[in-house]
Structures are given as C-alpha cells and as structure tokens.
C-alpha cells in the first residue's frame, strides 16, 4: 500500500487518484493548463470564484505531486508560469471524459430535456 497525506494508507488506485486531483479547483487548474502554460493571474481570471489563497494552495499541491511545474523567471517583478508535466498531461483523456459526462448530466437536468416535461415533447 502507498502512503501519502498524514500517513494515511490507500486501499485502491482510485483513492490515490482522487486524493491527487480531487478538490473543487485542481481539476479546473489541470483542465485550463491543457491549453498550455499560464500565469497565476490568468488562472485566477479563468476561475473567478476561487480565492487567491486556495488557488495558491492547490497549485502547490499539484506541483508537489508532480502534476504541474512552476517556472520562475529571474526578473522584477517576478514572472511565474505554470504548465503540466508529462505526467500531468496523462490526465487529458480523463478530464475530457469528465467534461463530456458533466455536459450530459447538465443536459438531463435542464427543465426542457427531462422526460415527461411539457417542453420535452416539442
């Protein structure tokens, strides 16, 4: 068994994966970085509901786990860019499937698409 946070033991690989990419914002960060490198403020603009503190923590955890890399340029003011590692890019098919599933889920929840809805039969 593999151990990680707080010396917890993982019982299965799904638990490990969810620990690494789980949380409200990590998936969004990874999804946004699939398009390429981004700076902190770019990511923050793409996810306006996340606080600066939470985004910073999520980025640090993803970097610690080898999913993203952080590049600091020696200039004033400092320029920092985030990008996916090769390991992180391996999440692309999973995130694409999650996006497709999420879209299908939302479609089933729209009032005009539910079976028996007055609008659904049009």
C-alpha positions as CSV (number, residue, x, y, z in Angstrom):
1,X,0.0,0.0,0.0
2,X,1.1,3.5,-0.7
3,X,1.0,6.2,1.9
4,X,0.6,9.9,1.4
5,X,-1.2,12.7,3.3
6,X,-1.0,12.4,7.1
7,X,0.5,8.9,6.8
8,X,-2.9,7.6,5.5
9,X,-2.8,4.3,3.6
10,X,-4.5,4.0,0.3
11,X,-6.7,1.0,-0.3
12,X,-7.0,1.3,-4.1
13,X,-5.7,3.4,-7.0
14,X,-9.0,5.3,-7.4
15,X,-8.5,6.7,-3.9
16,X,-4.9,7.7,-4.8
17,X,-6.0,9.5,-8.0
18,X,-8.9,11.3,-6.2
19,X,-6.5,12.4,-3.5
20,X,-4.1,13.9,-6.0
21,X,-6.6,15.5,-8.4
22,X,-9.6,15.8,-6.1
23,X,-11.0,19.0,-4.7
24,X,-13.0,21.8,-6.2
25,X,-10.3,23.6,-8.1
26,X,-7.5,21.1,-9.0
27,X,-9.4,19.6,-11.9
28,X,-10.2,23.1,-13.3
29,X,-6.5,24.1,-13.0
30,X,-5.4,21.0,-14.9
31,X,-8.1,21.4,-17.5
32,X,-7.1,25.0,-18.1
33,X,-3.4,24.1,-18.4
34,X,-4.2,21.5,-21.1
35,X,-4.3,24.6,-23.4
36,X,-0.8,25.5,-22.4
37,X,1.3,27.5,-20.0
38,X,-0.5,30.1,-17.8
39,X,0.4,32.6,-15.2
40,X,-1.3,32.8,-11.8
41,X,-3.5,35.8,-12.7
42,X,-4.6,34.1,-16.0
43,X,-5.7,31.1,-14.0
44,X,-7.4,33.3,-11.4
45,X,-9.3,35.2,-14.2
46,X,-10.5,31.9,-15.7
47,X,-11.8,30.8,-12.3
48,X,-13.1,34.0,-10.7
49,X,-14.8,32.2,-7.8
50,X,-11.6,30.7,-6.4
51,X,-9.7,32.8,-3.8
52,X,-6.1,33.7,-4.2
53,X,-5.1,31.7,-1.1
54,X,-7.0,28.5,-2.3
55,X,-5.6,28.7,-5.8
56,X,-2.0,29.1,-4.4
57,X,-2.5,26.0,-2.2
58,X,-4.0,23.9,-5.0
59,X,-1.1,24.9,-7.3
60,X,1.5,24.0,-4.6
61,X,-0.1,20.6,-4.0
62,X,-0.3,19.9,-7.8
63,X,3.4,20.8,-8.1
64,X,4.3,18.7,-5.1
65,X,2.6,15.7,-6.6
66,X,4.3,16.1,-10.0
67,X,1.2,17.1,-12.0
68,X,2.3,20.7,-12.8
69,X,5.6,22.5,-12.9
70,X,6.3,26.1,-11.8
71,X,8.8,28.1,-13.7
72,X,10.1,31.3,-12.1
73,X,11.8,33.9,-14.3
74,X,14.6,36.0,-12.7
75,X,13.1,39.4,-13.4
76,X,11.5,42.2,-11.4
77,X,8.6,41.8,-10.8
78,X,9.0,38.0,-10.7
79,X,7.3,36.2,-13.6
80,X,5.9,32.7,-12.7
81,X,4.4,30.3,-15.2
82,X,2.6,27.0,-14.6
83,X,2.4,24.2,-17.0
84,X,1.5,20.5,-17.0
85,X,4.3,17.9,-16.6
86,X,4.3,14.9,-18.9
87,X,2.7,13.0,-16.0
88,X,0.0,15.7,-15.7
89,X,-0.8,15.6,-19.4
90,X,-1.7,12.0,-18.9
91,X,-4.9,13.3,-17.2
92,X,-6.2,14.7,-20.5
93,X,-8.4,11.7,-21.5
94,X,-9.8,11.5,-18.0
95,X,-10.7,15.2,-17.9
96,X,-12.2,15.1,-21.4
97,X,-14.4,12.2,-20.3
98,X,-15.4,14.0,-17.1
99,X,-16.3,17.1,-19.2
100,X,-18.4,15.0,-21.5
101,X,-20.1,13.3,-18.6
102,X,-20.7,16.6,-16.9
103,X,-22.3,18.1,-20.0
104,X,-24.6,15.0,-20.3
105,X,-25.5,15.3,-16.7
106,X,-26.4,19.0,-17.0
107,X,-28.5,18.3,-20.1
108,X,-30.6,15.8,-18.2
109,X,-31.2,18.4,-15.5
110,X,-32.5,21.1,-17.8
111,X,-36.2,21.5,-17.5
112,X,-36.8,21.3,-21.3
113,X,-34.9,17.9,-21.6
114,X,-36.4,15.8,-18.8
115,X,-38.7,13.0,-19.8
116,X,-42.3,14.0,-19.2
117,X,-41.5,17.7,-19.3
118,X,-44.1,19.8,-21.2
119,X,-41.3,21.2,-23.3
120,X,-39.5,17.9,-23.9
121,X,-42.1,16.6,-26.4
122,X,-41.8,19.6,-28.8
